[in-house]
């Protein structure tokens, strides 16, 4: 397997590209270390949402992700998803930005043979977050993370991937066996109820009493969107999306011991008229660090300690029947 890494451009921003003969991934080190583009070359298919225009929208630190950010590609959310306040000593009362700190701050980059090393540091909290990007197989992009607590005090956090994968009609979501319930984070139309409401998986009973198979993504004409979490810890660390028209399979894999939760946000045209899905492996539940900690559904790195995890994105073609 041959891996190439080189400097490139994404819109008006300097970028770094890492690629094999099958997959091309492009990063913005100076803009959150963002994975801005992921293309499966045999099908000439871009699997991450791209925004129009030739200028990238750079949000300020502590800015609003939706109103000020580019809202595309894949960002890291850390140490929270929703804006909230840290509520433990010695940082109690410290505000945590929307979608966390690291998506809007610069990362430094270094090339290490056939992998990229990106690193950043906390602004309001003393931590170092690193990621090593490589290909473990010709069509599997692998990101290894290491979080280091630079203080002597325990530090609570949520990390979540924030990929905006494109959709096509007929797309289907596959999850591990053993999942029985989901918990609503939000529902634009209210069909999945309100925050904290629970429903059966894979067939939920909607607010109007009708059944909905959550594995089958509706068309863009649905004009709706919602986010839910799998209730509790996952039985296994993976999820998969299939595209029947493109004959593509997209699979995420992650270590369930360190990343035990999964958020799912199918956007069927109900948000910004986009047709996409967010698949968010996460180390905590329901978007807010303070709420997750109250329910003991968060992660902690001990004083002076480290925590490691990874995320693999595998692309492959569905075999013809």
C-alpha positions as CSV (number, residue, x, y, z in Angstrom):
1,X,0.0,0.0,0.0
2,X,1.4,3.4,-1.1
3,X,0.5,6.4,1.0
4,X,1.1,10.0,-0.1
5,X,1.1,13.1,2.0
6,X,1.5,16.5,0.5
7,X,0.5,20.2,1.0
8,X,-2.6,21.3,-0.9
9,X,-5.3,23.9,-0.8
10,X,-9.0,23.7,0.3
11,X,-10.9,26.8,-0.9
12,X,-8.7,29.7,0.2
13,X,-7.0,27.7,3.1
14,X,-3.7,25.8,3.2
15,X,-4.4,22.1,3.6
16,X,-2.7,18.8,3.9
17,X,-3.7,15.8,1.9
18,X,-3.1,12.1,2.8
19,X,-4.2,9.5,0.2
20,X,-4.0,6.0,-1.2
21,X,-5.0,4.7,-4.5
22,X,-8.6,4.4,-3.2
23,X,-9.2,7.2,-0.7
24,X,-8.2,10.9,-0.6
25,X,-8.5,12.8,2.8
26,X,-7.8,16.5,3.1
27,X,-7.3,18.4,6.4
28,X,-7.2,22.0,7.6
29,X,-4.6,22.0,10.4
30,X,-5.0,25.7,11.1
31,X,-8.8,25.4,11.3
32,X,-9.5,22.9,14.0
33,X,-7.5,20.1,12.4
34,X,-10.7,19.5,10.4
35,X,-11.2,16.7,8.0
36,X,-12.7,18.8,5.2
37,X,-12.9,16.3,2.4
38,X,-13.0,12.5,2.1
39,X,-13.3,11.1,-1.4
40,X,-13.7,7.5,-2.5
41,X,-11.7,7.6,-5.7
42,X,-13.1,4.6,-7.6
43,X,-16.6,6.1,-7.6
44,X,-15.4,9.8,-7.7
45,X,-17.6,10.2,-4.6
46,X,-17.3,12.9,-1.9
47,X,-18.8,11.5,1.3
48,X,-18.6,14.6,3.4
49,X,-20.9,17.7,3.1
50,X,-19.3,20.5,1.1
51,X,-20.4,24.1,1.2
52,X,-20.6,26.3,-1.9
53,X,-18.2,29.2,-2.4
54,X,-14.4,29.6,-2.7
55,X,-13.8,31.1,0.8
56,X,-13.9,29.0,3.9
57,X,-15.9,30.5,6.8
58,X,-13.6,30.7,9.8
59,X,-15.4,31.1,13.1
60,X,-13.8,32.9,16.1
61,X,-12.9,31.0,19.3
62,X,-16.1,30.7,21.3
63,X,-18.2,31.4,18.2
64,X,-21.4,29.8,17.2
65,X,-20.8,26.7,15.2
66,X,-23.9,27.0,13.0
67,X,-24.1,30.8,12.6
68,X,-20.4,31.4,12.2
69,X,-18.8,28.1,11.1
70,X,-18.5,26.3,7.8
71,X,-20.8,23.5,8.9
72,X,-19.2,20.8,6.7
73,X,-16.7,17.9,6.8
74,X,-15.8,16.3,10.1
75,X,-14.8,18.3,13.2
76,X,-13.7,17.1,16.7
77,X,-16.1,18.2,19.5
78,X,-14.2,18.5,22.8
79,X,-14.7,18.8,25.8
80,X,-18.4,19.2,25.2
81,X,-20.9,19.4,22.4
82,X,-23.5,21.9,23.6
83,X,-22.4,25.1,25.2
84,X,-22.4,24.8,29.0
85,X,-20.4,25.6,32.2
86,X,-17.7,23.3,33.7
87,X,-19.1,22.4,37.2
88,X,-16.2,20.8,39.1
89,X,-13.2,22.2,41.0
90,X,-10.9,23.9,40.1
91,X,-12.6,25.1,36.9
92,X,-16.2,25.4,38.1
93,X,-18.1,28.2,36.4
94,X,-15.8,28.3,33.4
95,X,-17.9,28.5,30.2
96,X,-17.2,25.9,27.5
97,X,-17.8,27.0,23.9
98,X,-20.4,25.7,21.6
99,X,-19.3,22.4,20.1
100,X,-16.2,22.6,22.4
101,X,-12.9,24.3,22.0
102,X,-10.8,22.5,19.5
103,X,-12.9,22.9,16.3
104,X,-12.1,26.6,16.0
105,X,-8.5,26.8,17.1
106,X,-5.3,26.0,15.3
107,X,-3.5,22.7,15.4
108,X,0.1,22.3,14.6
109,X,1.0,19.6,12.0
110,X,4.0,17.4,11.4
111,X,4.6,14.6,8.8
112,X,5.8,11.3,10.2
113,X,6.7,9.0,7.4
114,X,3.3,7.7,6.2
115,X,1.1,9.5,8.8
116,X,0.1,13.0,9.9
117,X,0.5,14.2,13.5
118,X,-1.8,17.0,14.6
119,X,-1.6,18.6,18.1
120,X,-3.4,21.4,19.9
121,X,-3.8,22.7,23.5
122,X,-6.8,23.8,25.5
123,X,-7.6,27.5,25.8
124,X,-9.5,27.6,29.1
125,X,-8.4,24.2,30.4
126,X,-4.9,22.6,30.7
127,X,-4.8,19.7,28.2
128,X,-3.1,18.6,25.1
129,X,-5.0,16.8,22.4
130,X,-3.2,14.9,19.6
131,X,-4.2,12.8,16.7
132,X,-2.2,10.6,14.4
133,X,-3.8,10.1,10.9
134,X,-2.9,7.1,8.8
135,X,-4.3,4.4,6.6
136,X,-4.5,1.0,8.2
137,X,-5.8,-0.5,4.9
138,X,-6.0,1.0,1.5
139,X,-9.6,2.3,2.1
140,X,-9.6,2.7,5.9
141,X,-8.7,6.1,7.3
142,X,-7.5,5.7,10.9
143,X,-7.2,8.5,13.5
144,X,-5.5,7.7,16.8
145,X,-6.2,10.2,19.6
146,X,-4.3,10.9,22.8
147,X,-5.6,13.3,25.5
148,X,-3.1,14.5,28.1
149,X,-4.2,16.3,31.3
150,X,-1.6,18.9,32.0
151,X,-2.9,19.7,35.5
152,X,-2.9,17.7,38.8
153,X,-6.7,17.6,38.9
154,X,-9.2,15.2,37.2
155,X,-10.7,16.7,34.1
156,X,-14.1,15.6,32.9
157,X,-14.9,15.7,29.1
158,X,-17.0,14.6,26.2
159,X,-15.3,13.9,22.9
160,X,-17.4,13.2,19.9
161,X,-16.8,13.0,16.2
162,X,-18.9,15.4,14.2
163,X,-19.0,14.1,10.6
164,X,-21.5,15.4,8.2
165,X,-21.9,12.5,5.8
166,X,-23.9,13.1,2.6
167,X,-27.0,11.1,2.0
168,X,-28.8,9.6,-1.0
169,X,-32.4,8.2,-1.1
170,X,-32.6,4.7,0.2
171,X,-29.6,4.9,2.5
172,X,-29.8,2.6,5.5
173,X,-28.2,2.6,8.9
174,X,-26.8,-0.5,10.5
175,X,-26.0,-0.8,14.2
176,X,-24.8,-3.7,16.4
177,X,-27.2,-6.4,17.7
178,X,-28.6,-5.9,21.1
179,X,-29.7,-2.3,20.9
180,X,-33.3,-1.8,22.1
181,X,-33.9,1.8,22.8
182,X,-32.9,5.4,21.8
183,X,-33.1,8.7,23.7
184,X,-34.2,11.9,21.9
185,X,-31.8,14.9,22.0
186,X,-34.0,17.1,19.8
187,X,-36.7,16.7,17.1
188,X,-37.4,19.6,14.8
189,X,-41.0,18.6,14.1
190,X,-41.5,16.9,17.5
191,X,-42.2,13.5,15.9
192,X,-39.6,11.9,18.2
193,X,-40.8,13.9,21.2
194,X,-38.6,16.1,23.3
195,X,-35.3,16.0,25.1
196,X,-34.9,12.8,27.1
197,X,-37.9,10.9,25.5
198,X,-37.3,7.2,24.9
199,X,-38.3,5.1,21.9
200,X,-37.8,1.6,20.7
201,X,-35.1,0.7,18.3
202,X,-35.2,0.0,15.4
203,X,-38.9,0.7,15.0
204,X,-40.0,3.8,17.0
205,X,-43.6,4.9,17.6
206,X,-43.8,8.5,16.6
207,X,-45.8,11.2,18.3
208,X,-48.8,10.7,16.0
209,X,-48.8,6.9,16.8
210,X,-47.3,5.8,13.5
211,X,-44.3,3.4,13.3
212,X,-41.0,4.5,11.8
213,X,-38.1,2.2,11.0
214,X,-35.1,4.3,12.1
215,X,-32.7,2.2,10.0
216,X,-34.2,3.6,6.8
217,X,-33.4,7.3,6.1
218,X,-36.3,9.2,4.6
219,X,-36.1,11.4,1.5
220,X,-35.0,15.0,1.5
221,X,-38.6,16.0,0.8
222,X,-39.4,14.9,4.4
223,X,-38.1,18.3,5.5
224,X,-37.4,17.1,9.0
225,X,-34.4,16.5,11.3
226,X,-33.7,15.0,14.7
227,X,-31.0,13.8,16.9
228,X,-31.1,10.7,19.2
229,X,-28.6,8.7,21.2
230,X,-28.5,4.9,21.5
231,X,-29.6,4.4,25.1
232,X,-26.7,3.4,27.3
233,X,-23.4,2.0,26.2
234,X,-23.1,0.3,22.9
235,X,-22.7,-3.5,22.7
236,X,-19.9,-3.0,20.1
237,X,-18.0,-0.1,18.7
238,X,-19.2,0.3,15.1
239,X,-21.9,1.7,12.9
240,X,-22.5,1.5,9.2
241,X,-24.2,3.4,6.4
242,X,-25.0,1.9,3.0
243,X,-25.7,3.8,-0.2
244,X,-27.7,1.5,-2.5
245,X,-27.6,3.8,-5.5
246,X,-23.8,4.5,-5.3
247,X,-23.2,0.9,-4.1
248,X,-21.0,2.3,-1.3
249,X,-20.6,1.1,2.3
250,X,-19.3,3.5,5.0
251,X,-18.3,2.0,8.3
252,X,-17.1,3.7,11.5
253,X,-15.2,1.7,14.1
254,X,-14.1,2.9,17.5
255,X,-13.1,1.3,20.9
256,X,-16.3,0.9,22.9
257,X,-14.4,0.9,26.2
258,X,-13.4,4.5,25.7
259,X,-16.1,5.6,23.2
260,X,-19.2,3.8,24.4
261,X,-22.0,6.1,23.1
262,X,-23.4,7.0,19.7
263,X,-25.4,10.0,18.6
264,X,-27.3,9.9,15.3
265,X,-28.7,12.9,13.5
266,X,-30.5,12.2,10.2
267,X,-31.2,15.5,8.4
268,X,-33.8,14.9,5.9
269,X,-33.9,18.4,4.5
270,X,-35.1,19.9,7.8
271,X,-32.0,21.9,8.6
272,X,-30.5,24.3,6.2
273,X,-32.2,22.3,3.4
274,X,-29.3,19.8,3.5
275,X,-29.5,16.1,3.0
276,X,-27.0,14.5,5.3
277,X,-26.5,12.4,8.4
278,X,-24.3,13.0,11.5
279,X,-22.9,9.7,13.0
280,X,-21.3,10.8,16.3
281,X,-19.3,8.2,18.3
282,X,-19.0,9.9,21.7
283,X,-17.5,9.4,25.1
284,X,-20.5,11.0,26.8
285,X,-24.3,11.2,26.4
286,X,-26.8,13.9,25.4
287,X,-24.5,16.7,24.3
288,X,-23.9,18.6,27.5
289,X,-20.9,17.7,29.7
290,X,-22.6,18.9,32.9
291,X,-25.7,16.8,32.2
292,X,-23.6,13.8,31.2
293,X,-21.6,14.0,34.5
294,X,-24.8,14.1,36.6
295,X,-25.8,10.8,35.0
296,X,-22.3,9.4,35.1
297,X,-22.2,9.1,31.3
298,X,-19.1,11.2,30.7
299,X,-15.3,10.6,30.6
300,X,-12.5,11.7,32.9
301,X,-8.8,11.9,32.5
302,X,-6.9,11.9,35.8
303,X,-4.5,14.6,36.8
304,X,-1.3,14.2,34.8
305,X,-2.8,11.2,33.0
306,X,-3.6,10.3,29.4
307,X,-6.5,8.7,27.6
308,X,-6.3,7.2,24.2
309,X,-8.9,6.2,21.6
310,X,-9.3,5.9,17.9
311,X,-11.8,6.3,15.0
312,X,-11.6,4.4,11.7
313,X,-13.6,5.3,8.6
314,X,-13.8,2.4,6.1
315,X,-15.1,2.8,2.6
316,X,-15.9,-0.1,0.3
317,X,-18.2,-1.0,-2.6
318,X,-21.2,-3.2,-2.0
319,X,-20.8,-6.4,-3.9
320,X,-23.3,-6.9,-6.8
321,X,-26.0,-9.5,-6.1
